[in-house]
Amino acid sequence: MRNLVFAWQFWALLSAAFAALTAIFAKVGIENVNSDFATFIRTVVILSVLGAILVGTGEWQPLATVSRRTYLFLVLSGLATGGSWLCYFRALKLGDAARVAPIDKLSVVLVAVFGAAFLGERLATVNWIGVGLIAAGAVLVALRV
């Protein structure tokens, strides 16, 4: 079990499970509230919980220890996350969770493409086939027939 906790696969599966719960809980939660306000509430909860975790584990670090480059990319990541959340909640407000979530997961396909294009990451042919299948699967799940 100890090795499992240190495996990236374990944390990736937990991330997927929490992402699925996010879609279900959010779809119910935004029923009678503006989607942007719902995103605000969600963000306040995340900040509070993460702040408590950092303080509780002693992992808080002085802001001056973070490089300018790190700040730049974390701010850009934060802006991208905020944009993603706003769009995701708006999509959930307008559509079915079972159709919105797969389209949102096209981010997996985009990460593969962006990783190869901008980070020099290399995927084998079988990996690209998987990326294509993810894309096709997301589109098929999202179809209304």
matplotlib code that plots the C-alpha trace (Angstrom):
import matplotlib.pyplot as plt

x = [0.0, 2.9, 4.2, 0.8, 0.6, 3.9, 2.7, 1.6, -1.1, -2.8, -3.0, -4.1, -7.0, -8.0, -7.9, -10.3, -12.6, -12.7, -13.2, -16.2, -17.7, -17.0, -19.2, -22.0, -22.0, -21.6, -24.5, -26.8, -25.2, -25.6, -29.3, -30.5, -27.5, -25.4, -22.6, -20.0, -21.1, -21.0, -17.4, -16.6, -18.0, -16.1, -12.9, -13.3, -13.7, -10.6, -8.5, -9.7, -9.0, -5.7, -4.6, -5.4, -3.5, -0.4, -0.5, -1.3, 1.5, 4.0, 4.5, 3.7, 6.8, 7.8, 6.7, 10.2, 11.5, 9.6, 11.4, 9.9, 9.7, 7.8, 5.4, 4.8, 3.9, 1.8, -0.1, -0.7, -1.7, -4.1, -5.6, -6.1, -7.6, -10.0, -11.0, -11.5, -13.7, -15.8, -16.4, -17.0, -19.6, -21.3, -21.4, -22.8, -25.5, -26.5, -25.9, -26.0, -23.1, -22.7, -22.1, -20.2, -17.6, -16.3, -15.9, -14.0, -11.8, -10.6, -8.1, -6.3, -5.9, -4.8, -2.2, -0.7, -0.6, 0.7, 3.2, 4.6, 4.6, 5.8, 7.6, 9.3, 7.5, 7.5, 4.7, 4.9, 2.5, 0.4, 0.1, -1.1, -3.6, -4.9, -5.1, -7.1, -9.4, -9.9, -10.9, -13.3, -14.8, -15.4, -17.2, -19.3, -20.3, -21.3, -23.5, -27.2, -28.8]
y = [0.0, 2.3, 2.0, 2.7, 6.1, 7.1, 6.1, 8.7, 6.4, 6.3, 10.0, 10.3, 7.9, 9.8, 13.0, 11.4, 10.2, 13.7, 15.3, 13.0, 14.0, 17.6, 17.3, 15.6, 17.8, 21.0, 20.1, 19.8, 22.8, 25.3, 24.5, 27.7, 30.0, 31.8, 29.6, 32.3, 32.8, 29.0, 29.1, 31.8, 29.7, 26.6, 28.7, 30.0, 26.4, 25.3, 28.2, 27.5, 23.8, 24.1, 26.8, 24.6, 21.7, 23.9, 25.2, 21.8, 20.0, 22.8, 23.1, 26.9, 28.6, 32.3, 34.0, 35.4, 31.9, 31.5, 32.6, 35.2, 32.5, 30.2, 33.0, 33.9, 30.3, 29.7, 32.9, 31.9, 28.4, 30.1, 32.2, 29.2, 27.2, 30.1, 30.2, 26.5, 26.5, 29.4, 27.7, 24.3, 25.6, 27.6, 24.4, 22.4, 25.0, 24.7, 21.0, 17.4, 16.5, 13.2, 15.2, 18.2, 16.2, 14.1, 17.3, 18.9, 15.8, 16.6, 18.5, 15.2, 15.3, 18.9, 18.2, 15.5, 17.8, 20.8, 18.6, 17.4, 20.8, 23.1, 20.8, 18.4, 15.4, 12.3, 9.8, 6.5, 5.6, 3.5, 6.5, 8.7, 6.0, 6.2, 10.0, 9.6, 7.1, 9.5, 12.2, 9.9, 8.6, 12.1, 13.1, 9.9, 10.3, 13.9, 13.2, 13.4, 10.8]
z = [0.0, 0.8, -2.8, -4.1, -2.4, -4.1, -7.6, -10.0, -11.3, -7.8, -7.7, -11.3, -10.6, -7.5, -9.6, -12.1, -9.3, -7.8, -11.2, -11.8, -8.4, -9.3, -12.4, -10.5, -7.4, -9.6, -11.8, -8.8, -7.1, -9.9, -10.4, -8.8, -8.9, -11.5, -12.8, -12.2, -8.6, -8.2, -9.5, -6.9, -4.0, -5.3, -5.4, -1.9, -0.6, -2.5, -1.1, 2.4, 2.3, 0.6, 3.0, 5.9, 4.4, 3.8, 7.4, 8.9, 7.1, 7.6, 3.8, 3.6, 2.2, 2.2, -1.0, -1.5, -2.1, -5.3, -8.5, -10.9, -13.7, -11.3, -10.4, -14.1, -15.0, -11.9, -12.6, -16.2, -15.0, -12.5, -15.2, -17.4, -14.5, -13.8, -17.5, -17.5, -14.4, -15.6, -18.9, -17.3, -14.9, -17.7, -19.8, -16.9, -16.4, -20.0, -20.7, -19.3, -17.0, -19.0, -22.2, -20.8, -18.9, -21.9, -24.0, -21.1, -21.0, -24.6, -22.5, -22.4, -26.2, -26.1, -23.4, -25.6, -28.6, -26.6, -24.7, -28.0, -29.6, -26.8, -24.3, -26.7, -25.2, -27.4, -27.6, -29.3, -32.1, -29.8, -27.4, -30.3, -31.2, -27.6, -27.8, -31.0, -29.3, -26.4, -28.8, -30.7, -27.5, -26.1, -29.2, -29.3, -25.6, -26.2, -29.2, -28.8, -31.0]

ax = plt.figure().add_subplot(projection="3d")
ax.plot(x, y, z, "-o")
ax.set_aspect("equal")
plt.show()
